[in-house]
């Protein structure tokens, strides 16, 4: 599992733990809470790394919310990671 200190970043830590249970809502909530571009980029890349290992939660997110920009951004980042 990716290493995120839950005291330093509880939102992202909660999202990553949820991905292990194939739950997408905490990841969506984490993305929705990010207002600054640097934070959004960090979340996208970290969630993409998690999805590259286990993507069921991301597939559920994409199916539940077709066209969701945050889910699409994470999906695109996964594809980029897998292509490199």
Buried (B, 14 or more C-beta within 10 A) or exposed (E): EEEBEEEEBEBBBBBBBBBEEEBBEBBBBBBEEBEEEEBBEBBBBBBBBBBBEEBBBBBBBBEEBEEBEBBBBBBEBBEEEEEE
